[in-house]
Amino acid sequence: MLEAGNTTTDSNTNMLSILEEYILITKDSDFYYSYISSRKPHKLVFVKLGNMRLKELKSYFERNASAIIKLLEEYSFLILEPERIRILE
């Protein structure tokens, strides 16, 4: 998907998300600030779950996938936290 892989710049990632209407899922706070200031990327899921093991992270997404998908139909910015999913608009 990203030709430059992990070396893709944040601005290129944002532009691709807007052009292709992608949802960006990240732990990178730079995208949080980008969305707050300029509404980029297209849709953002900011993962604020601390340092979970991969198994725990997968489990979190399995338990919450349907809620996340449903919320993204209506909202553009979600923050995933251990005890809740926050909506920011």
N, CA, C and O atoms as CSV, one atom per row, in Angstrom:
chain,resi,resn,atom,element,x,y,z
A,1,MET,N,N,0.821,-1.172,0.000
A,1,MET,CA,C,0.000,0.000,0.000
A,1,MET,C,C,0.879,1.256,0.000
A,1,MET,O,O,0.674,2.145,-0.826
A,2,LEU,N,N,1.839,1.340,0.899
A,2,LEU,CA,C,2.753,2.480,0.923
A,2,LEU,C,C,4.054,2.070,0.243
A,2,LEU,O,O,4.791,1.225,0.750
A,3,GLU,N,N,4.326,2.673,-0.899
A,3,GLU,CA,C,5.509,2.294,-1.669
A,3,GLU,C,C,6.788,2.440,-0.872
A,3,GLU,O,O,7.679,1.600,-0.999
A,4,ALA,N,N,6.914,3.475,-0.056
A,4,ALA,CA,C,8.130,3.711,0.712
A,4,ALA,C,C,8.110,2.996,2.067
A,4,ALA,O,O,9.048,3.132,2.853
A,5,GLY,N,N,7.056,2.245,2.337
A,5,GLY,CA,C,6.976,1.490,3.592
A,5,GLY,C,C,7.061,2.390,4.808
A,5,GLY,O,O,6.398,3.425,4.875
A,6,ASN,N,N,7.887,1.988,5.773
A,6,ASN,CA,C,8.018,2.730,7.027
A,6,ASN,C,C,8.679,4.098,6.863
A,6,ASN,O,O,8.655,4.910,7.788
A,7,THR,N,N,9.261,4.358,5.706
A,7,THR,CA,C,9.904,5.661,5.498
A,7,THR,C,C,8.954,6.681,4.859
A,7,THR,O,O,9.366,7.801,4.556
A,8,THR,N,N,7.695,6.304,4.656
A,8,THR,CA,C,6.705,7.225,4.107
A,8,THR,C,C,6.505,8.387,5.075
A,8,THR,O,O,6.341,8.178,6.277
A,9,THR,N,N,6.519,9.593,4.557
A,9,THR,CA,C,6.334,10.759,5.423
A,9,THR,C,C,4.885,10.839,5.904
A,9,THR,O,O,3.971,10.307,5.274
A,10,ASP,N,N,4.703,11.516,7.034
A,10,ASP,CA,C,3.352,11.710,7.560
A,10,ASP,C,C,2.479,12.460,6.565
A,10,ASP,O,O,1.305,12.130,6.402
A,11,SER,N,N,3.034,13.462,5.900
A,11,SER,CA,C,2.220,14.228,4.947
A,11,SER,C,C,1.788,13.360,3.767
A,11,SER,O,O,0.662,13.490,3.284
A,12,ASN,N,N,2.671,12.475,3.298
A,12,ASN,CA,C,2.279,11.567,2.212
A,12,ASN,C,C,1.224,10.569,2.682
A,12,ASN,O,O,0.303,10.234,1.936
A,13,THR,N,N,1.359,10.099,3.910
A,13,THR,CA,C,0.360,9.181,4.474
A,13,THR,C,C,-0.984,9.895,4.568
A,13,THR,O,O,-2.014,9.322,4.210
A,14,ASN,N,N,-0.985,11.137,5.044
A,14,ASN,CA,C,-2.225,11.911,5.131
A,14,ASN,C,C,-2.857,12.119,3.761
A,14,ASN,O,O,-4.065,11.944,3.602
A,15,MET,N,N,-2.052,12.490,2.774
A,15,MET,CA,C,-2.580,12.734,1.430
A,15,MET,C,C,-3.179,11.462,0.831
A,15,MET,O,O,-4.243,11.507,0.213
A,16,LEU,N,N,-2.500,10.333,1.011
A,16,LEU,CA,C,-3.027,9.070,0.501
A,16,LEU,C,C,-4.343,8.726,1.185
A,16,LEU,O,O,-5.280,8.267,0.532
A,17,SER,N,N,-4.421,8.944,2.487
A,17,SER,CA,C,-5.662,8.624,3.203
A,17,SER,C,C,-6.816,9.480,2.692
A,17,SER,O,O,-7.953,9.012,2.623
A,18,ILE,N,N,-6.537,10.715,2.338
A,18,ILE,CA,C,-7.581,11.601,1.820
A,18,ILE,C,C,-7.975,11.202,0.402
A,18,ILE,O,O,-9.161,11.108,0.085
A,19,LEU,N,N,-6.981,10.968,-0.445
A,19,LEU,CA,C,-7.267,10.584,-1.837
A,19,LEU,C,C,-8.027,9.268,-1.936
A,19,LEU,O,O,-8.935,9.130,-2.756
A,20,GLU,N,N,-7.658,8.310,-1.106
A,20,GLU,CA,C,-8.254,6.974,-1.172
A,20,GLU,C,C,-9.343,6.743,-0.124
A,20,GLU,O,O,-9.940,5.668,-0.072
A,21,GLU,N,N,-9.599,7.758,0.714
A,21,GLU,CA,C,-10.565,7.665,1.805
A,21,GLU,C,C,-10.251,6.510,2.750
A,21,GLU,O,O,-11.134,5.753,3.154
A,22,TYR,N,N,-8.976,6.398,3.088
A,22,TYR,CA,C,-8.503,5.368,4.013
A,22,TYR,C,C,-8.695,5.807,5.454
A,22,TYR,O,O,-8.764,6.997,5.760
A,23,ILE,N,N,-8.779,4.827,6.318
A,23,ILE,CA,C,-8.795,5.047,7.759
A,23,ILE,C,C,-7.397,4.723,8.265
A,23,ILE,O,O,-6.873,3.639,8.008
A,24,LEU,N,N,-6.803,5.651,8.976
A,24,LEU,CA,C,-5.468,5.447,9.530
A,24,LEU,C,C,-5.599,5.007,10.983
A,24,LEU,O,O,-6.240,5.679,11.791
A,25,ILE,N,N,-4.992,3.884,11.303
A,25,ILE,CA,C,-4.948,3.372,12.668
A,25,ILE,C,C,-3.504,3.479,13.124
A,25,ILE,O,O,-2.609,2.896,12.512
A,26,THR,N,N,-3.273,4.230,14.210
A,26,THR,CA,C,-1.896,4.511,14.617
A,26,THR,C,C,-1.780,4.782,16.106
A,26,THR,O,O,-2.755,5.123,16.776
A,27,LYS,N,N,-0.558,4.619,16.608
A,27,LYS,CA,C,-0.205,5.038,17.963
A,27,LYS,C,C,0.622,6.330,17.918
A,27,LYS,O,O,0.987,6.866,18.965
A,28,ASP,N,N,0.911,6.819,16.745
A,28,ASP,CA,C,1.768,7.982,16.536
A,28,ASP,C,C,0.997,9.270,16.837
A,28,ASP,O,O,0.058,9.614,16.119
A,29,SER,N,N,1.389,9.973,17.886
A,29,SER,CA,C,0.673,11.185,18.297
A,29,SER,C,C,0.782,12.312,17.265
A,29,SER,O,O,-0.017,13.248,17.299
A,30,ASP,N,N,1.748,12.244,16.355
A,30,ASP,CA,C,1.834,13.265,15.304
A,30,ASP,C,C,0.536,13.316,14.490
A,30,ASP,O,O,0.095,14.395,14.097
A,31,PHE,N,N,-0.073,12.160,14.239
A,31,PHE,CA,C,-1.320,12.126,13.476
A,31,PHE,C,C,-2.482,12.689,14.294
A,31,PHE,O,O,-3.400,13.294,13.739
A,32,TYR,N,N,-2.443,12.492,15.602
A,32,TYR,CA,C,-3.444,13.100,16.492
A,32,TYR,C,C,-3.420,14.616,16.304
A,32,TYR,O,O,-4.459,15.233,16.069
A,33,TYR,N,N,-2.237,15.212,16.408
A,33,TYR,CA,C,-2.109,16.663,16.282
A,33,TYR,C,C,-2.431,17.143,14.871
A,33,TYR,O,O,-2.994,18.223,14.694
A,34,SER,N,N,-2.080,16.353,13.880
A,34,SER,CA,C,-2.399,16.694,12.501
A,34,SER,C,C,-3.910,16.748,12.297
A,34,SER,O,O,-4.428,17.654,11.645
A,35,TYR,N,N,-4.608,15.768,12.862
A,35,TYR,CA,C,-6.067,15.756,12.704
A,35,TYR,C,C,-6.704,16.934,13.440
A,35,TYR,O,O,-7.612,17.581,12.919
A,36,ILE,N,N,-6.225,17.206,14.648
A,36,ILE,CA,C,-6.761,18.324,15.432
A,36,ILE,C,C,-6.565,19.647,14.691
A,36,ILE,O,O,-7.469,20.483,14.668
A,37,SER,N,N,-5.404,19.839,14.092
A,37,SER,CA,C,-5.102,21.127,13.461
A,37,SER,C,C,-5.620,21.266,12.035
A,37,SER,O,O,-5.988,22.364,11.617
A,38,SER,N,N,-5.654,20.152,11.273
A,38,SER,CA,C,-5.994,20.301,9.851
A,38,SER,C,C,-6.959,19.246,9.301
A,38,SER,O,O,-7.178,19.171,8.092
A,39,ARG,N,N,-7.534,18.433,10.193
A,39,ARG,CA,C,-8.490,17.398,9.782
A,39,ARG,C,C,-7.890,16.405,8.785
A,39,ARG,O,O,-8.575,15.925,7.881
A,40,LYS,N,N,-6.614,16.107,8.960
A,40,LYS,CA,C,-5.930,15.099,8.151
A,40,LYS,C,C,-5.323,14.096,9.109
A,40,LYS,O,O,-4.708,14.497,10.097
A,41,PRO,N,N,-5.469,12.828,8.858
A,41,PRO,CA,C,-5.915,12.086,7.678
A,41,PRO,C,C,-7.448,12.081,7.519
A,41,PRO,O,O,-8.177,12.726,8.273
A,42,HIS,N,N,-7.899,11.327,6.508
A,42,HIS,CA,C,-9.326,11.238,6.198
A,42,HIS,C,C,-10.121,10.818,7.433
A,42,HIS,O,O,-11.050,11.517,7.837
A,43,LYS,N,N,-9.769,9.698,8.026
A,43,LYS,CA,C,-10.342,9.210,9.283
A,43,LYS,C,C,-9.193,8.670,10.114
A,43,LYS,O,O,-8.237,8.104,9.585
A,44,LEU,N,N,-9.302,8.852,11.430
A,44,LEU,CA,C,-8.206,8.475,12.311
A,44,LEU,C,C,-8.712,7.653,13.487
A,44,LEU,O,O,-9.686,8.008,14.150
A,45,VAL,N,N,-8.020,6.543,13.725
A,45,VAL,CA,C,-8.211,5.755,14.941
A,45,VAL,C,C,-6.885,5.833,15.682
A,45,VAL,O,O,-5.890,5.230,15.279
A,46,PHE,N,N,-6.895,6.585,16.764
A,46,PHE,CA,C,-5.691,6.797,17.565
A,46,PHE,C,C,-5.680,5.772,18.690
A,46,PHE,O,O,-6.557,5.774,19.553
A,47,VAL,N,N,-4.687,4.904,18.674
A,47,VAL,CA,C,-4.582,3.805,19.635
A,47,VAL,C,C,-3.797,4.293,20.845
A,47,VAL,O,O,-2.600,4.572,20.762
A,48,LYS,N,N,-4.494,4.387,21.960
A,48,LYS,CA,C,-3.892,4.871,23.197
A,48,LYS,C,C,-4.076,3.781,24.260
A,48,LYS,O,O,-4.784,3.962,25.250
A,49,LEU,N,N,-3.417,2.649,24.020
A,49,LEU,CA,C,-3.606,1.474,24.860
A,49,LEU,C,C,-2.368,1.107,25.664
A,49,LEU,O,O,-2.341,0.063,26.314
A,50,GLY,N,N,-1.355,1.942,25.628
A,50,GLY,CA,C,-0.128,1.628,26.354
A,50,GLY,C,C,0.670,0.549,25.639
A,50,GLY,O,O,0.494,0.324,24.441
A,51,ASN,N,N,1.531,-0.103,26.368
A,51,ASN,CA,C,2.410,-1.125,25.790
A,51,ASN,C,C,1.827,-2.519,25.983
A,51,ASN,O,O,2.304,-3.294,26.813
A,52,MET,N,N,0.807,-2.824,25.219
A,52,MET,CA,C,0.186,-4.147,25.265
A,52,MET,C,C,1.023,-5.136,24.474
A,52,MET,O,O,1.696,-4.778,23.507
A,53,ARG,N,N,0.969,-6.353,24.894
A,53,ARG,CA,C,1.545,-7.429,24.080
A,53,ARG,C,C,0.679,-7.604,22.841
A,53,ARG,O,O,-0.505,-7.268,22.851
A,54,LEU,N,N,1.272,-8.129,21.775
A,54,LEU,CA,C,0.553,-8.302,20.520
A,54,LEU,C,C,-0.724,-9.115,20.722
A,54,LEU,O,O,-1.766,-8.788,20.156
A,55,LYS,N,N,-0.643,-10.163,21.521
A,55,LYS,CA,C,-1.815,-11.011,21.791
A,55,LYS,C,C,-2.942,-10.198,22.440
A,55,LYS,O,O,-4.112,-10.363,22.093
A,56,GLU,N,N,-2.587,-9.329,23.375
A,56,GLU,CA,C,-3.589,-8.478,24.042
A,56,GLU,C,C,-4.173,-7.460,23.073
A,56,GLU,O,O,-5.370,-7.174,23.106
A,57,LEU,N,N,-3.326,-6.918,22.214
A,57,LEU,CA,C,-3.780,-5.947,21.224
A,57,LEU,C,C,-4.762,-6.594,20.247
A,57,LEU,O,O,-5.802,-6.015,19.935
A,58,LYS,N,N,-4.437,-7.779,19.772
A,58,LYS,CA,C,-5.348,-8.513,18.882
A,58,LYS,C,C,-6.674,-8.779,19.580
A,58,LYS,O,O,-7.740,-8.618,18.986
A,59,SER,N,N,-6.607,-9.178,20.817
A,59,SER,CA,C,-7.812,-9.454,21.598
A,59,SER,C,C,-8.663,-8.196,21.746
A,59,SER,O,O,-9.886,-8.253,21.621
A,60,TYR,N,N,-8.024,-7.069,22.009
A,60,TYR,CA,C,-8.751,-5.796,22.121
A,60,TYR,C,C,-9.520,-5.513,20.834
A,60,TYR,O,O,-10.705,-5.181,20.871
A,61,PHE,N,N,-8.833,-5.648,19.689
A,61,PHE,CA,C,-9.487,-5.369,18.413
A,61,PHE,C,C,-10.581,-6.384,18.100
A,61,PHE,O,O,-11.612,-6.015,17.538
A,62,GLU,N,N,-10.384,-7.630,18.445
A,62,GLU,CA,C,-11.430,-8.634,18.228
A,62,GLU,C,C,-12.676,-8.306,19.051
A,62,GLU,O,O,-13.794,-8.406,18.546
A,63,ARG,N,N,-12.492,-7.917,20.308
A,63,ARG,CA,C,-13.626,-7.590,21.184
A,63,ARG,C,C,-14.361,-6.331,20.730
A,63,ARG,O,O,-15.574,-6.223,20.907
A,64,ASN,N,N,-13.642,-5.394,20.154
A,64,ASN,CA,C,-14.209,-4.084,19.848
A,64,ASN,C,C,-14.410,-3.790,18.365
A,64,ASN,O,O,-14.851,-2.699,18.005
A,65,ALA,N,N,-14.096,-4.742,17.512
A,65,ALA,CA,C,-14.146,-4.496,16.058
A,65,ALA,C,C,-15.511,-3.998,15.594
A,65,ALA,O,O,-15.581,-3.023,14.847
A,66,SER,N,N,-16.575,-4.629,16.011
A,66,SER,CA,C,-17.898,-4.224,15.517
A,66,SER,C,C,-18.244,-2.816,15.989
A,66,SER,O,O,-18.831,-2.044,15.231
A,67,ALA,N,N,-17.894,-2.468,17.222
A,67,ALA,CA,C,-18.161,-1.113,17.722
A,67,ALA,C,C,-17.326,-0.088,16.965
A,67,ALA,O,O,-17.827,0.980,16.616
A,68,ILE,N,N,-16.062,-0.401,16.708
A,68,ILE,CA,C,-15.181,0.515,15.977
A,68,ILE,C,C,-15.716,0.752,14.567
A,68,ILE,O,O,-15.793,1.892,14.108
A,69,ILE,N,N,-16.079,-0.312,13.895
A,69,ILE,CA,C,-16.602,-0.206,12.527
A,69,ILE,C,C,-17.876,0.627,12.508
A,69,ILE,O,O,-18.035,1.506,11.660
A,70,LYS,N,N,-18.777,0.355,13.432
A,70,LYS,CA,C,-20.036,1.100,13.483
A,70,LYS,C,C,-19.786,2.588,13.747
A,70,LYS,O,O,-20.399,3.442,13.107
A,71,LEU,N,N,-18.897,2.895,14.677
A,71,LEU,CA,C,-18.595,4.293,14.982
A,71,LEU,C,C,-17.962,5.006,13.791
A,71,LEU,O,O,-18.237,6.182,13.556
A,72,LEU,N,N,-17.113,4.299,13.037
A,72,LEU,CA,C,-16.446,4.917,11.888
A,72,LEU,C,C,-17.406,5.197,10.731
A,72,LEU,O,O,-17.081,5.974,9.834
A,73,GLU,N,N,-18.569,4.580,10.745
A,73,GLU,CA,C,-19.577,4.903,9.732
A,73,GLU,C,C,-20.105,6.321,9.921
A,73,GLU,O,O,-20.531,6.966,8.963
A,74,GLU,N,N,-20.072,6.803,11.168
A,74,GLU,CA,C,-20.626,8.115,11.475
A,74,GLU,C,C,-19.571,9.160,11.847
A,74,GLU,O,O,-19.745,10.348,11.573
A,75,TYR,N,N,-18.482,8.716,12.470
A,75,TYR,CA,C,-17.475,9.641,12.989
A,75,TYR,C,C,-16.138,9.458,12.284
A,75,TYR,O,O,-15.874,8.417,11.682
A,76,SER,N,N,-15.294,10.496,12.369
A,76,SER,CA,C,-14.009,10.480,11.674
A,76,SER,C,C,-12.807,10.326,12.587
A,76,SER,O,O,-11.692,10.124,12.107
A,77,PHE,N,N,-13.013,10.418,13.897
A,77,PHE,CA,C,-11.873,10.401,14.803
A,77,PHE,C,C,-12.234,9.651,16.082
A,77,PHE,O,O,-13.086,10.088,16.855
A,78,LEU,N,N,-11.577,8.525,16.288
A,78,LEU,CA,C,-11.784,7.714,17.482
A,78,LEU,C,C,-10.476,7.604,18.245
A,78,LEU,O,O,-9.395,7.578,17.657
A,79,ILE,N,N,-10.592,7.541,19.572
A,79,ILE,CA,C,-9.440,7.264,20.414
A,79,ILE,C,C,-9.739,5.985,21.180
A,79,ILE,O,O,-10.692,5.914,21.955
A,80,LEU,N,N,-8.907,4.980,20.947
A,80,LEU,CA,C,-9.087,3.698,21.619
A,80,LEU,C,C,-8.326,3.719,22.934
A,80,LEU,O,O,-7.112,3.920,22.957
A,81,GLU,N,N,-9.041,3.513,24.017
A,81,GLU,CA,C,-8.453,3.460,25.346
A,81,GLU,C,C,-8.820,2.128,25.986
A,81,GLU,O,O,-9.775,1.485,25.550
A,82,PRO,N,N,-8.093,1.702,26.998
A,82,PRO,CA,C,-8.362,0.393,27.594
A,82,PRO,C,C,-9.811,0.194,28.050
A,82,PRO,O,O,-10.361,-0.897,27.895
A,83,GLU,N,N,-10.426,1.223,28.602
A,83,GLU,CA,C,-11.759,1.066,29.178
A,83,GLU,C,C,-12.892,1.664,28.341
A,83,GLU,O,O,-14.068,1.501,28.666
A,84,ARG,N,N,-12.517,2.366,27.247
A,84,ARG,CA,C,-13.561,2.992,26.447
A,84,ARG,C,C,-13.032,3.395,25.073
A,84,ARG,O,O,-11.826,3.400,24.825
A,85,ILE,N,N,-13.959,3.727,24.201
A,85,ILE,CA,C,-13.639,4.296,22.887
A,85,ILE,C,C,-14.214,5.706,22.896
A,85,ILE,O,O,-15.425,5.895,23.019
A,86,ARG,N,N,-13.333,6.694,22.766
A,86,ARG,CA,C,-13.782,8.086,22.741
A,86,ARG,C,C,-13.966,8.553,21.312
A,86,ARG,O,O,-13.240,8.143,20.407
A,87,ILE,N,N,-14.939,9.408,21.129
A,87,ILE,CA,C,-15.223,10.022,19.829
A,87,ILE,C,C,-14.836,11.483,19.930
A,87,ILE,O,O,-15.280,12.186,20.838
A,88,LEU,N,N,-14.005,11.947,18.998
A,88,LEU,CA,C,-13.663,13.372,18.914
A,88,LEU,C,C,-14.097,13.876,17.549
A,88,LEU,O,O,-13.907,13.196,16.540
A,89,GLU,N,N,-14.660,15.030,17.518
A,89,GLU,CA,C,-15.078,15.610,16.229
A,89,GLU,C,C,-14.677,17.041,16.155
A,89,GLU,O,O,-14.938,17.704,15.151
